[in-house]
Amino acid sequence: MTQLEKDLKAKYRGDTIVSPSTPLVTEKPKSNVPSNIVVGAKVKILPSAKKYATGQAIPAFIKGS
């Protein structure tokens, strides 16, 4: 929050903002997910699934189908 506050104040004043150099976090693909899933393909939602990749909760009636 402190860095955000500093960046906002600097932007408001017209200063150049220098972000801290932190490496990007990259995730490795999960081994149990097939890589050949394409848009529009039918997939089965596991009963243990809680959220879609977008972060939205998966309704109970969708799980297992």
CHARMM-style PDB file with segment names, atoms N, HN, CA, C and O in Angstrom:
ATOM      1  N   MET     1       0.820  -1.184   0.000  1.00  0.00      PROA
ATOM      2  CA  MET     1       0.000   0.000   0.000  1.00  0.00      PROA
ATOM      3  C   MET     1       0.872   1.258   0.000  1.00  0.00      PROA
ATOM      4  O   MET     1       0.541   2.261  -0.633  1.00  0.00      PROA
ATOM      5  N   THR     2       1.975   1.183   0.713  1.00  0.00      PROA
ATOM      6  HN  THR     2       2.244   0.368   1.227  1.00  0.00      PROA
ATOM      7  CA  THR     2       2.871   2.334   0.776  1.00  0.00      PROA
ATOM      8  C   THR     2       3.416   2.660  -0.604  1.00  0.00      PROA
ATOM      9  O   THR     2       3.466   3.824  -1.001  1.00  0.00      PROA
ATOM     10  N   GLN     3       3.828   1.621  -1.338  1.00  0.00      PROA
ATOM     11  HN  GLN     3       3.787   0.676  -1.015  1.00  0.00      PROA
ATOM     12  CA  GLN     3       4.365   1.841  -2.682  1.00  0.00      PROA
ATOM     13  C   GLN     3       3.297   2.406  -3.597  1.00  0.00      PROA
ATOM     14  O   GLN     3       3.582   3.290  -4.404  1.00  0.00      PROA
ATOM     15  N   LEU     4       2.068   1.911  -3.485  1.00  0.00      PROA
ATOM     16  HN  LEU     4       1.836   1.193  -2.829  1.00  0.00      PROA
ATOM     17  CA  LEU     4       0.965   2.426  -4.294  1.00  0.00      PROA
ATOM     18  C   LEU     4       0.741   3.903  -3.999  1.00  0.00      PROA
ATOM     19  O   LEU     4       0.565   4.704  -4.917  1.00  0.00      PROA
ATOM     20  N   GLU     5       0.748   4.258  -2.736  1.00  0.00      PROA
ATOM     21  HN  GLU     5       0.891   3.608  -1.991  1.00  0.00      PROA
ATOM     22  CA  GLU     5       0.559   5.659  -2.349  1.00  0.00      PROA
ATOM     23  C   GLU     5       1.662   6.543  -2.938  1.00  0.00      PROA
ATOM     24  O   GLU     5       1.388   7.628  -3.450  1.00  0.00      PROA
ATOM     25  N   LYS     6       2.904   6.073  -2.861  1.00  0.00      PROA
ATOM     26  HN  LYS     6       3.127   5.191  -2.445  1.00  0.00      PROA
ATOM     27  CA  LYS     6       4.027   6.831  -3.423  1.00  0.00      PROA
ATOM     28  C   LYS     6       3.876   6.992  -4.930  1.00  0.00      PROA
ATOM     29  O   LYS     6       4.099   8.075  -5.471  1.00  0.00      PROA
ATOM     30  N   ASP     7       3.488   5.892  -5.619  1.00  0.00      PROA
ATOM     31  HN  ASP     7       3.306   5.012  -5.180  1.00  0.00      PROA
ATOM     32  CA  ASP     7       3.319   5.947  -7.074  1.00  0.00      PROA
ATOM     33  C   ASP     7       2.209   6.910  -7.475  1.00  0.00      PROA
ATOM     34  O   ASP     7       2.351   7.668  -8.435  1.00  0.00      PROA
ATOM     35  N   LEU     8       1.107   6.877  -6.740  1.00  0.00      PROA
ATOM     36  HN  LEU     8       0.991   6.261  -5.960  1.00  0.00      PROA
ATOM     37  CA  LEU     8      -0.008   7.779  -7.052  1.00  0.00      PROA
ATOM     38  C   LEU     8       0.374   9.241  -6.840  1.00  0.00      PROA
ATOM     39  O   LEU     8       0.032  10.100  -7.653  1.00  0.00      PROA
ATOM     40  N   LYS     9       1.074   9.519  -5.758  1.00  0.00      PROA
ATOM     41  HN  LYS     9       1.351   8.822  -5.097  1.00  0.00      PROA
ATOM     42  CA  LYS     9       1.513  10.897  -5.498  1.00  0.00      PROA
ATOM     43  C   LYS     9       2.493  11.353  -6.577  1.00  0.00      PROA
ATOM     44  O   LYS     9       2.420  12.487  -7.050  1.00  0.00      PROA
ATOM     45  N   ALA    10       3.407  10.465  -6.961  1.00  0.00      PROA
ATOM     46  HN  ALA    10       3.465   9.544  -6.576  1.00  0.00      PROA
ATOM     47  CA  ALA    10       4.386  10.809  -7.986  1.00  0.00      PROA
ATOM     48  C   ALA    10       3.701  11.060  -9.324  1.00  0.00      PROA
ATOM     49  O   ALA    10       4.053  12.001 -10.035  1.00  0.00      PROA
ATOM     50  N   LYS    11       2.737  10.234  -9.667  1.00  0.00      PROA
ATOM     51  HN  LYS    11       2.451   9.469  -9.089  1.00  0.00      PROA
ATOM     52  CA  LYS    11       2.012  10.398 -10.930  1.00  0.00      PROA
ATOM     53  C   LYS    11       1.240  11.710 -10.931  1.00  0.00      PROA
ATOM     54  O   LYS    11       1.205  12.415 -11.939  1.00  0.00      PROA
ATOM     55  N   TYR    12       0.625  12.034  -9.804  1.00  0.00      PROA
ATOM     56  HN  TYR    12       0.654  11.462  -8.985  1.00  0.00      PROA
ATOM     57  CA  TYR    12      -0.149  13.265  -9.695  1.00  0.00      PROA
ATOM     58  C   TYR    12       0.754  14.492  -9.876  1.00  0.00      PROA
ATOM     59  O   TYR    12       0.358  15.484 -10.488  1.00  0.00      PROA
ATOM     60  N   ARG    13       1.969  14.404  -9.336  1.00  0.00      PROA
ATOM     61  HN  ARG    13       2.291  13.597  -8.839  1.00  0.00      PROA
ATOM     62  CA  ARG    13       2.917  15.516  -9.462  1.00  0.00      PROA
ATOM     63  C   ARG    13       3.592  15.526 -10.828  1.00  0.00      PROA
ATOM     64  O   ARG    13       4.200  16.529 -11.203  1.00  0.00      PROA
ATOM     65  N   GLY    14       3.498  14.436 -11.574  1.00  0.00      PROA
ATOM     66  HN  GLY    14       3.004  13.621 -11.269  1.00  0.00      PROA
ATOM     67  CA  GLY    14       4.134  14.360 -12.888  1.00  0.00      PROA
ATOM     68  C   GLY    14       5.536  13.803 -12.834  1.00  0.00      PROA
ATOM     69  O   GLY    14       6.268  13.887 -13.820  1.00  0.00      PROA
ATOM     70  N   ASP    15       5.931  13.235 -11.704  1.00  0.00      PROA
ATOM     71  HN  ASP    15       5.336  13.167 -10.903  1.00  0.00      PROA
ATOM     72  CA  ASP    15       7.263  12.639 -11.576  1.00  0.00      PROA
ATOM     73  C   ASP    15       7.329  11.330 -12.352  1.00  0.00      PROA
ATOM     74  O   ASP    15       6.304  10.738 -12.690  1.00  0.00      PROA
ATOM     75  N   THR    16       8.541  10.895 -12.625  1.00  0.00      PROA
ATOM     76  HN  THR    16       9.374  11.376 -12.351  1.00  0.00      PROA
ATOM     77  CA  THR    16       8.744   9.598 -13.256  1.00  0.00      PROA
ATOM     78  C   THR    16       8.663   8.524 -12.183  1.00  0.00      PROA
ATOM     79  O   THR    16       9.273   8.642 -11.121  1.00  0.00      PROA
ATOM     80  N   ILE    17       7.906   7.481 -12.471  1.00  0.00      PROA
ATOM     81  HN  ILE    17       7.409   7.385 -13.334  1.00  0.00      PROA
ATOM     82  CA  ILE    17       7.729   6.403 -11.501  1.00  0.00      PROA
ATOM     83  C   ILE    17       8.690   5.282 -11.845  1.00  0.00      PROA
ATOM     84  O   ILE    17       8.749   4.823 -12.986  1.00  0.00      PROA
ATOM     85  N   VAL    18       9.436   4.851 -10.853  1.00  0.00      PROA
ATOM     86  HN  VAL    18       9.388   5.223  -9.926  1.00  0.00      PROA
ATOM     87  CA  VAL    18      10.352   3.729 -11.015  1.00  0.00      PROA
ATOM     88  C   VAL    18       9.827   2.609 -10.141  1.00  0.00      PROA
ATOM     89  O   VAL    18       9.826   2.715  -8.914  1.00  0.00      PROA
ATOM     90  N   SER    19       9.383   1.543 -10.771  1.00  0.00      PROA
ATOM     91  HN  SER    19       9.383   1.458 -11.767  1.00  0.00      PROA
ATOM     92  CA  SER    19       8.853   0.403 -10.024  1.00  0.00      PROA
ATOM     93  C   SER    19      10.005  -0.448  -9.519  1.00  0.00      PROA
ATOM     94  O   SER    19      11.047  -0.534 -10.168  1.00  0.00      PROA
ATOM     95  N   PRO    20       9.826  -1.071  -8.375  1.00  0.00      PROA
ATOM     96  CA  PRO    20      10.878  -1.962  -7.882  1.00  0.00      PROA
ATOM     97  C   PRO    20      11.050  -3.143  -8.830  1.00  0.00      PROA
ATOM     98  O   PRO    20      10.085  -3.626  -9.422  1.00  0.00      PROA
ATOM     99  N   SER    21      12.282  -3.595  -8.963  1.00  0.00      PROA
ATOM    100  HN  SER    21      13.066  -3.203  -8.482  1.00  0.00      PROA
ATOM    101  CA  SER    21      12.535  -4.699  -9.892  1.00  0.00      PROA
ATOM    102  C   SER    21      12.305  -6.018  -9.173  1.00  0.00      PROA
ATOM    103  O   SER    21      13.153  -6.492  -8.417  1.00  0.00      PROA
ATOM    104  N   THR    22      11.140  -6.598  -9.427  1.00  0.00      PROA
ATOM    105  HN  THR    22      10.452  -6.214 -10.042  1.00  0.00      PROA
ATOM    106  CA  THR    22      10.828  -7.904  -8.861  1.00  0.00      PROA
ATOM    107  C   THR    22      10.533  -8.841 -10.021  1.00  0.00      PROA
ATOM    108  O   THR    22       9.880  -8.455 -10.990  1.00  0.00      PROA
ATOM    109  N   PRO    23      11.015 -10.070  -9.920  1.00  0.00      PROA
ATOM    110  CA  PRO    23      10.768 -11.000 -11.019  1.00  0.00      PROA
ATOM    111  C   PRO    23       9.285 -11.359 -11.093  1.00  0.00      PROA
ATOM    112  O   PRO    23       8.597 -11.423 -10.074  1.00  0.00      PROA
ATOM    113  N   LEU    24       8.810 -11.590 -12.303  1.00  0.00      PROA
ATOM    114  HN  LEU    24       9.369 -11.539 -13.131  1.00  0.00      PROA
ATOM    115  CA  LEU    24       7.429 -12.001 -12.489  1.00  0.00      PROA
ATOM    116  C   LEU    24       7.237 -13.423 -11.991  1.00  0.00      PROA
ATOM    117  O   LEU    24       8.111 -14.273 -12.164  1.00  0.00      PROA
ATOM    118  N   VAL    25       6.107 -13.675 -11.382  1.00  0.00      PROA
ATOM    119  HN  VAL    25       5.397 -12.985 -11.241  1.00  0.00      PROA
ATOM    120  CA  VAL    25       5.795 -15.011 -10.905  1.00  0.00      PROA
ATOM    121  C   VAL    25       5.146 -15.777 -12.045  1.00  0.00      PROA
ATOM    122  O   VAL    25       4.141 -15.342 -12.607  1.00  0.00      PROA
ATOM    123  N   THR    26       5.717 -16.899 -12.373  1.00  0.00      PROA
ATOM    124  HN  THR    26       6.533 -17.252 -11.916  1.00  0.00      PROA
ATOM    125  CA  THR    26       5.148 -17.719 -13.430  1.00  0.00      PROA
ATOM    126  C   THR    26       4.793 -19.074 -12.840  1.00  0.00      PROA
ATOM    127  O   THR    26       5.538 -19.633 -12.035  1.00  0.00      PROA
ATOM    128  N   GLU    27       3.666 -19.581 -13.246  1.00  0.00      PROA
ATOM    129  HN  GLU    27       3.061 -19.127 -13.900  1.00  0.00      PROA
ATOM    130  CA  GLU    27       3.236 -20.883 -12.773  1.00  0.00      PROA
ATOM    131  C   GLU    27       3.496 -21.923 -13.840  1.00  0.00      PROA
ATOM    132  O   GLU    27       3.319 -21.666 -15.031  1.00  0.00      PROA
ATOM    133  N   LYS    28       3.916 -23.093 -13.407  1.00  0.00      PROA
ATOM    134  HN  LYS    28       4.060 -23.302 -12.440  1.00  0.00      PROA
ATOM    135  CA  LYS    28       4.069 -24.200 -14.332  1.00  0.00      PROA
ATOM    136  C   LYS    28       2.698 -24.821 -14.534  1.00  0.00      PROA
ATOM    137  O   LYS    28       1.900 -24.852 -13.597  1.00  0.00      PROA
ATOM    138  N   PRO    29       2.402 -25.311 -15.723  1.00  0.00      PROA
ATOM    139  CA  PRO    29       1.115 -25.979 -15.925  1.00  0.00      PROA
ATOM    140  C   PRO    29       0.998 -27.183 -15.002  1.00  0.00      PROA
ATOM    141  O   PRO    29       1.983 -27.876 -14.745  1.00  0.00      PROA
ATOM    142  N   LYS    30      -0.186 -27.421 -14.514  1.00  0.00      PROA
ATOM    143  HN  LYS    30      -0.985 -26.858 -14.723  1.00  0.00      PROA
ATOM    144  CA  LYS    30      -0.408 -28.562 -13.638  1.00  0.00      PROA
ATOM    145  C   LYS    30      -0.366 -29.832 -14.478  1.00  0.00      PROA
ATOM    146  O   LYS    30      -0.907 -29.884 -15.583  1.00  0.00      PROA
ATOM    147  N   SER    31       0.281 -30.842 -13.937  1.00  0.00      PROA
ATOM    148  HN  SER    31       0.720 -30.800 -13.040  1.00  0.00      PROA
ATOM    149  CA  SER    31       0.483 -32.070 -14.706  1.00  0.00      PROA
ATOM    150  C   SER    31      -0.809 -32.837 -14.955  1.00  0.00      PROA
ATOM    151  O   SER    31      -0.873 -33.619 -15.903  1.00  0.00      PROA
ATOM    152  N   ASN    32      -1.840 -32.640 -14.136  1.00  0.00      PROA
ATOM    153  HN  ASN    32      -1.788 -32.005 -13.366  1.00  0.00      PROA
ATOM    154  CA  ASN    32      -3.072 -33.399 -14.313  1.00  0.00      PROA
ATOM    155  C   ASN    32      -4.063 -32.719 -15.261  1.00  0.00      PROA
ATOM    156  O   ASN    32      -5.173 -33.214 -15.452  1.00  0.00      PROA
ATOM    157  N   VAL    33      -3.675 -31.600 -15.849  1.00  0.00      PROA
ATOM    158  HN  VAL    33      -2.773 -31.198 -15.694  1.00  0.00      PROA
ATOM    159  CA  VAL    33      -4.557 -30.883 -16.774  1.00  0.00      PROA
ATOM    160  C   VAL    33      -4.069 -31.129 -18.199  1.00  0.00      PROA
ATOM    161  O   VAL    33      -2.936 -30.785 -18.535  1.00  0.00      PROA
ATOM    162  N   PRO    34      -4.926 -31.726 -19.046  1.00  0.00      PROA
ATOM    163  CA  PRO    34      -4.496 -31.954 -20.428  1.00  0.00      PROA
ATOM    164  C   PRO    34      -4.223 -30.636 -21.148  1.00  0.00      PROA
ATOM    165  O   PRO    34      -4.951 -29.660 -20.962  1.00  0.00      PROA
ATOM    166  N   SER    35      -3.192 -30.609 -21.955  1.00  0.00      PROA
ATOM    167  HN  SER    35      -2.601 -31.401 -22.106  1.00  0.00      PROA
ATOM    168  CA  SER    35      -2.828 -29.381 -22.655  1.00  0.00      PROA
ATOM    169  C   SER    35      -3.589 -29.212 -23.960  1.00  0.00      PROA
ATOM    170  O   SER    35      -3.424 -28.200 -24.642  1.00  0.00      PROA
ATOM    171  N   ASN    36      -4.420 -30.186 -24.319  1.00  0.00      PROA
ATOM    172  HN  ASN    36      -4.554 -31.008 -23.765  1.00  0.00      PROA
ATOM    173  CA  ASN    36      -5.120 -30.103 -25.595  1.00  0.00      PROA
ATOM    174  C   ASN    36      -6.550 -29.578 -25.443  1.00  0.00      PROA
ATOM    175  O   ASN    36      -7.378 -29.807 -26.325  1.00  0.00      PROA
ATOM    176  N   ILE    37      -6.854 -28.890 -24.363  1.00  0.00      PROA
ATOM    177  HN  ILE    37      -6.181 -28.703 -23.647  1.00  0.00      PROA
ATOM    178  CA  ILE    37      -8.181 -28.304 -24.177  1.00  0.00      PROA
ATOM    179  C   ILE    37      -8.254 -27.039 -25.022  1.00  0.00      PROA
ATOM    180  O   ILE    37      -7.380 -26.177 -24.943  1.00  0.00      PROA
ATOM    181  N   VAL    38      -9.306 -26.936 -25.831  1.00  0.00      PROA
ATOM    182  HN  VAL    38     -10.017 -27.637 -25.895  1.00  0.00      PROA
ATOM    183  CA  VAL    38      -9.480 -25.773 -26.687  1.00  0.00      PROA
ATOM    184  C   VAL    38     -10.790 -25.074 -26.333  1.00  0.00      PROA
ATOM    185  O   VAL    38     -11.653 -25.663 -25.682  1.00  0.00      PROA
ATOM    186  N   VAL    39     -10.935 -23.861 -26.747  1.00  0.00      PROA
ATOM    187  HN  VAL    39     -10.234 -23.383 -27.276  1.00  0.00      PROA
ATOM    188  CA  VAL    39     -12.152 -23.103 -26.505  1.00  0.00      PROA
ATOM    189  C   VAL    39     -13.329 -23.834 -27.130  1.00  0.00      PROA
ATOM    190  O   VAL    39     -13.274 -24.223 -28.297  1.00  0.00      PROA
ATOM    191  N   GLY    40     -14.383 -24.019 -26.364  1.00  0.00      PROA
ATOM    192  HN  GLY    40     -14.427 -23.703 -25.416  1.00  0.00      PROA
ATOM    193  CA  GLY    40     -15.569 -24.689 -26.858  1.00  0.00      PROA
ATOM    194  C   GLY    40     -15.598 -26.180 -26.561  1.00  0.00      PROA
ATOM    195  O   GLY    40     -16.620 -26.831 -26.774  1.00  0.00      PROA
ATOM    196  N   ALA    41     -14.480 -26.736 -26.068  1.00  0.00      PROA
ATOM    197  HN  ALA    41     -13.649 -26.207 -25.895  1.00  0.00      PROA
ATOM    198  CA  ALA    41     -14.433 -28.160 -25.752  1.00  0.00      PROA
ATOM    199  C   ALA    41     -15.263 -28.441 -24.503  1.00  0.00      PROA
ATOM    200  O   ALA    41     -15.365 -27.592 -23.618  1.00  0.00      PROA
ATOM    201  N   LYS    42     -15.854 -29.631 -24.433  1.00  0.00      PROA
ATOM    202  HN  LYS    42     -15.771 -30.320 -25.152  1.00  0.00      PROA
ATOM    203  CA  LYS    42     -16.605 -30.042 -23.253  1.00  0.00      PROA
ATOM    204  C   LYS    42     -15.631 -30.656 -22.261  1.00  0.00      PROA
ATOM    205  O   LYS    42     -14.807 -31.496 -22.624  1.00  0.00      PROA
ATOM    206  N   VAL    43     -15.731 -30.233 -21.010  1.00  0.00      PROA
ATOM    207  HN  VAL    43     -16.400 -29.551 -20.715  1.00  0.00      PROA
ATOM    208  CA  VAL    43     -14.875 -30.740 -19.945  1.00  0.00      PROA
ATOM    209  C   VAL    43     -15.748 -31.133 -18.763  1.00  0.00      PROA
ATOM    210  O   VAL    43     -16.885 -30.677 -18.645  1.00  0.00      PROA
ATOM    211  N   LYS    44     -15.218 -31.975 -17.895  1.00  0.00      PROA
ATOM    212  HN  LYS    44     -14.295 -32.346 -17.991  1.00  0.00      PROA
ATOM    213  CA  LYS    44     -15.942 -32.382 -16.696  1.00  0.00      PROA
ATOM    214  C   LYS    44     -15.386 -31.584 -15.520  1.00  0.00      PROA
ATOM    215  O   LYS    44     -14.174 -31.516 -15.315  1.00  0.00      PROA
ATOM    216  N   ILE    45     -16.290 -30.985 -14.756  1.00  0.00      PROA
ATOM    217  HN  ILE    45     -17.274 -31.041 -14.923  1.00  0.00      PROA
ATOM    218  CA  ILE    45     -15.886 -30.222 -13.572  1.00  0.00      PROA
ATOM    219  C   ILE    45     -15.828 -31.192 -12.392  1.00  0.00      PROA
ATOM    220  O   ILE    45     -16.821 -31.851 -12.086  1.00  0.00      PROA
ATOM    221  N   LEU    46     -14.697 -31.285 -11.741  1.00  0.00      PROA
ATOM    222  HN  LEU    46     -13.890 -30.749 -11.989  1.00  0.00      PROA
ATOM    223  CA  LEU    46     -14.553 -32.181 -10.604  1.00  0.00      PROA
ATOM    224  C   LEU    46     -15.446 -31.735  -9.453  1.00  0.00      PROA
ATOM    225  O   LEU    46     -15.634 -30.535  -9.253  1.00  0.00      PROA
ATOM    226  N   PRO    47     -15.996 -32.672  -8.699  1.00  0.00      PROA
ATOM    227  CA  PRO    47     -16.831 -32.309  -7.546  1.00  0.00      PROA
ATOM    228  C   PRO    47     -16.067 -31.497  -6.493  1.00  0.00      PROA
ATOM    229  O   PRO    47     -16.677 -30.748  -5.730  1.00  0.00      PROA
ATOM    230  N   SER    48     -14.752 -31.639  -6.448  1.00  0.00      PROA
ATOM    231  HN  SER    48     -14.256 -32.248  -7.068  1.00  0.00      PROA
ATOM    232  CA  SER    48     -13.945 -30.914  -5.460  1.00  0.00      PROA
ATOM    233  C   SER    48     -13.579 -29.494  -5.905  1.00  0.00      PROA
ATOM    234  O   SER    48     -13.009 -28.731  -5.126  1.00  0.00      PROA
ATOM    235  N   ALA    49     -13.904 -29.135  -7.154  1.00  0.00      PROA
ATOM    236  HN  ALA    49     -14.367 -29.755  -7.787  1.00  0.00      PROA
ATOM    237  CA  ALA    49     -13.563 -27.809  -7.676  1.00  0.00      PROA
ATOM    238  C   ALA    49     -14.329 -26.732  -6.917  1.00  0.00      PROA
ATOM    239  O   ALA    49     -15.500 -26.917  -6.584  1.00  0.00      PROA
ATOM    240  N   LYS    50     -13.671 -25.606  -6.642  1.00  0.00      PROA
ATOM    241  HN  LYS    50     -12.720 -25.456  -6.912  1.00  0.00      PROA
ATOM    242  CA  LYS    50     -14.290 -24.527  -5.884  1.00  0.00      PROA
ATOM    243  C   LYS    50     -14.508 -23.267  -6.732  1.00  0.00      PROA
ATOM    244  O   LYS    50     -15.533 -22.597  -6.603  1.00  0.00      PROA
ATOM    245  N   LYS    51     -13.524 -22.947  -7.610  1.00  0.00      PROA
ATOM    246  HN  LYS    51     -12.692 -23.491  -7.714  1.00  0.00      PROA
ATOM    247  CA  LYS    51     -13.609 -21.712  -8.384  1.00  0.00      PROA
ATOM    248  C   LYS    51     -13.159 -21.950  -9.818  1.00  0.00      PROA
ATOM    249  O   LYS    51     -12.312 -22.800 -10.093  1.00  0.00      PROA
ATOM    250  N   TYR    52     -13.755 -21.171 -10.731  1.00  0.00      PROA
ATOM    251  HN  TYR    52     -14.443 -20.480 -10.508  1.00  0.00      PROA
ATOM    252  CA  TYR    52     -13.295 -21.157 -12.120  1.00  0.00      PROA
ATOM    253  C   TYR    52     -11.942 -20.441 -12.171  1.00  0.00      PROA
ATOM    254  O   TYR    52     -11.537 -19.828 -11.183  1.00  0.00      PROA
ATOM    255  N   ALA    53     -11.243 -20.507 -13.299  1.00  0.00      PROA
ATOM    256  HN  ALA    53     -11.572 -21.005 -14.101  1.00  0.00      PROA
ATOM    257  CA  ALA    53      -9.961 -19.824 -13.467  1.00  0.00      PROA
ATOM    258  C   ALA    53     -10.117 -18.317 -13.306  1.00  0.00      PROA
ATOM    259  O   ALA    53      -9.152 -17.627 -12.980  1.00  0.00      PROA
ATOM    260  N   THR    54     -11.322 -17.801 -13.531  1.00  0.00      PROA
ATOM    261  HN  THR    54     -12.106 -18.362 -13.796  1.00  0.00      PROA
ATOM    262  CA  THR    54     -11.568 -16.361 -13.398  1.00  0.00      PROA
ATOM    263  C   THR    54     -11.745 -15.932 -11.952  1.00  0.00      PROA
ATOM    264  O   THR    54     -11.777 -14.737 -11.658  1.00  0.00      PROA
ATOM    265  N   GLY    55     -11.861 -16.909 -11.037  1.00  0.00      PROA
ATOM    266  HN  GLY    55     -11.835 -17.879 -11.277  1.00  0.00      PROA
ATOM    267  CA  GLY    55     -12.030 -16.589  -9.633  1.00  0.00      PROA
ATOM    268  C   GLY    55     -13.469 -16.678  -9.159  1.00  0.00      PROA
ATOM    269  O   GLY    55     -13.729 -16.588  -7.960  1.00  0.00      PROA
ATOM    270  N   GLN    56     -14.409 -16.853 -10.082  1.00  0.00      PROA
ATOM    271  HN  GLN    56     -14.197 -16.926 -11.056  1.00  0.00      PROA
ATOM    272  CA  GLN    56     -15.810 -16.968  -9.702  1.00  0.00      PROA
ATOM    273  C   GLN    56     -16.061 -18.343  -9.088  1.00  0.00      PROA
ATOM    274  O   GLN    56     -15.462 -19.336  -9.500  1.00  0.00      PROA
ATOM    275  N   ALA    57     -16.955 -18.387  -8.098  1.00  0.00      PROA
ATOM    276  HN  ALA    57     -17.441 -17.580  -7.764  1.00  0.00      PROA
ATOM    277  CA  ALA    57     -17.309 -19.648  -7.460  1.00  0.00      PROA
ATOM    278  C   ALA    57     -18.084 -20.526  -8.434  1.00  0.00      PROA
ATOM    279  O   ALA    57     -18.883 -20.032  -9.229  1.00  0.00      PROA
ATOM    280  N   ILE    58     -17.841 -21.829  -8.365  1.00  0.00      PROA
ATOM    281  HN  ILE    58     -17.192 -22.231  -7.719  1.00  0.00      PROA
ATOM    282  CA  ILE    58     -18.547 -22.777  -9.218  1.00  0.00      PROA
ATOM    283  C   ILE    58     -19.804 -23.233  -8.476  1.00  0.00      PROA
ATOM    284  O   ILE    58     -19.705 -23.754  -7.365  1.00  0.00      PROA
ATOM    285  N   PRO    59     -20.987 -23.044  -9.073  1.00  0.00      PROA
ATOM    286  CA  PRO    59     -22.219 -23.475  -8.415  1.00  0.00      PROA
ATOM    287  C   PRO    59     -22.243 -24.993  -8.228  1.00  0.00      PROA
ATOM    288  O   PRO    59     -21.665 -25.728  -9.029  1.00  0.00      PROA
ATOM    289  N   ALA    60     -22.911 -25.462  -7.173  1.00  0.00      PROA
ATOM    290  HN  ALA    60     -23.381 -24.866  -6.522  1.00  0.00      PROA
ATOM    291  CA  ALA    60     -22.956 -26.882  -6.845  1.00  0.00      PROA
ATOM    292  C   ALA    60     -23.574 -27.702  -7.978  1.00  0.00      PROA
ATOM    293  O   ALA    60     -23.145 -28.832  -8.212  1.00  0.00      PROA
ATOM    294  N   PHE    61     -24.569 -27.162  -8.688  1.00  0.00      PROA
ATOM    295  HN  PHE    61     -24.917 -26.244  -8.498  1.00  0.00      PROA
ATOM    296  CA  PHE    61     -25.230 -27.946  -9.734  1.00  0.00      PROA
ATOM    297  C   PHE    61     -24.341 -28.180 -10.951  1.00  0.00      PROA
ATOM    298  O   PHE    61     -24.664 -29.023 -11.788  1.00  0.00      PROA
ATOM    299  N   ILE    62     -23.237 -27.458 -11.068  1.00  0.00      PROA
ATOM    300  HN  ILE    62     -22.975 -26.773 -10.388  1.00  0.00      PROA
ATOM    301  CA  ILE    62     -22.301 -27.613 -12.181  1.00  0.00      PROA
ATOM    302  C   ILE    62     -21.276 -28.705 -11.873  1.00  0.00      PROA
ATOM    303  O   ILE    62     -20.826 -29.402 -12.783  1.00  0.00      PROA
ATOM    304  N   LYS    63     -20.906 -28.860 -10.610  1.00  0.00      PROA
ATOM    305  HN  LYS    63     -21.272 -28.294  -9.871  1.00  0.00      PROA
ATOM    306  CA  LYS    63     -19.857 -29.796 -10.220  1.00  0.00      PROA
ATOM    307  C   LYS    63     -20.235 -31.216 -10.569  1.00  0.00      PROA
ATOM    308  O   LYS    63     -21.374 -31.639 -10.374  1.00  0.00      PROA
ATOM    309  N   GLY    64     -19.258 -31.954 -11.091  1.00  0.00      PROA
ATOM    310  HN  GLY    64     -18.332 -31.611 -11.250  1.00  0.00      PROA
ATOM    311  CA  GLY    64     -19.463 -33.346 -11.448  1.00  0.00      PROA
ATOM    312  C   GLY    64     -20.096 -33.567 -12.808  1.00  0.00      PROA
ATOM    313  O   GLY    64     -20.300 -34.709 -13.221  1.00  0.00      PROA
ATOM    314  N   SER    65     -20.410 -32.484 -13.509  1.00  0.00      PROA
ATOM    315  HN  SER    65     -20.244 -31.557 -13.174  1.00  0.00      PROA
ATOM    316  CA  SER    65     -21.015 -32.647 -14.833  1.00  0.00      PROA
ATOM    317  C   SER    65     -20.124 -32.075 -15.896  1.00  0.00      PROA
ATOM    318  OT1 SER    65     -20.466 -32.119 -17.077  1.00  0.00      PROA
TER     319      SER     65
END
